[in-house]
Amino acid sequence: MEITEVRVKLVSNKDDRLKAFCSITMDNQFVVRDIKIIEGTNGFFVAMPSRKMSDHCDKCGGKNHLRAKFCNNCGASLHENRAKKDFKGRMKLHADIAHPINAECRKRIQERVIEAFKEEVEKSKQPGYKPVDMDEPYDDVPEIVS
């Protein structure tokens, strides 16, 4: 697998640990969007796209995020600590949508994304800088008409 394109959109909030969103294209054929670049205590790292996990109310069946204390639908009180725990004993509140299968792949993606992020930061310092349009269509992708 070759990472053939990385698009980086810098985040303007200087006080936040979230520094950018990016998308990667693999083999000019497959795109993964909403990858986050986060500044941690040991430098930058990549967080894969994820979704908040949820469950259903015992009383009405309404869908609720795992941190909710009351049902969004009926207002019933929800049990605490409904989230499963990970191998470190922390509540698992998010599930990856896409992620590398092994450490070698994660390292390759992280190195390439962080490199592109640093290049985008340098470009952003230049006069006339225009941020990347993350919604711009990818080339050679036929529009699907239903």
Secondary structure, DSSP 8 states (H G I E B T S, - for coil): --EEEEEEEE---TTSSEEEEEEEEETTTEEEEEEEEEEETTEEEEE--EEE-EEE-TTT--EEETT-SB-TTT--B--S--S-B-TTS-B--EEESS--SSHHHHHHHHHHHHHHHHHHHHHHTSTT-----TTS--TT------
